[in-house]
Amino acid sequence: MKQIARSPKQIGEALQRARKLQKLSQAEVGFRSGFRQATISSIESGDAGTQLKTLTSVLATLGLELVIQPREGDGQVDLEEIF
């Protein structure tokens, strides 16, 4: 599963999709990653205050990784797209 995510909301949606594809509940992902179910829910809802350590732990639990690459297109960053 390759997906582009440019905002906390899109990251949360991608994580939720991956979790559901693996037929895992938020509680199960939380247990496996050492966080409460409410934390997983918050991440999936796009909470911009999520710590990177928390995000990377949940990514690892789901067998995912974060890849940083240049944006496709003209290279212009529209701040409204980011937030």
Protein Blocks (a to p, Z undefined) as FASTA:
>chain_A
ZZddfbfklmmmmmmmmmmmnopafklmmmmnopafklmmmmmnopakbcfklmmmmmmm
nopacdddddehjhpacfklmZZ
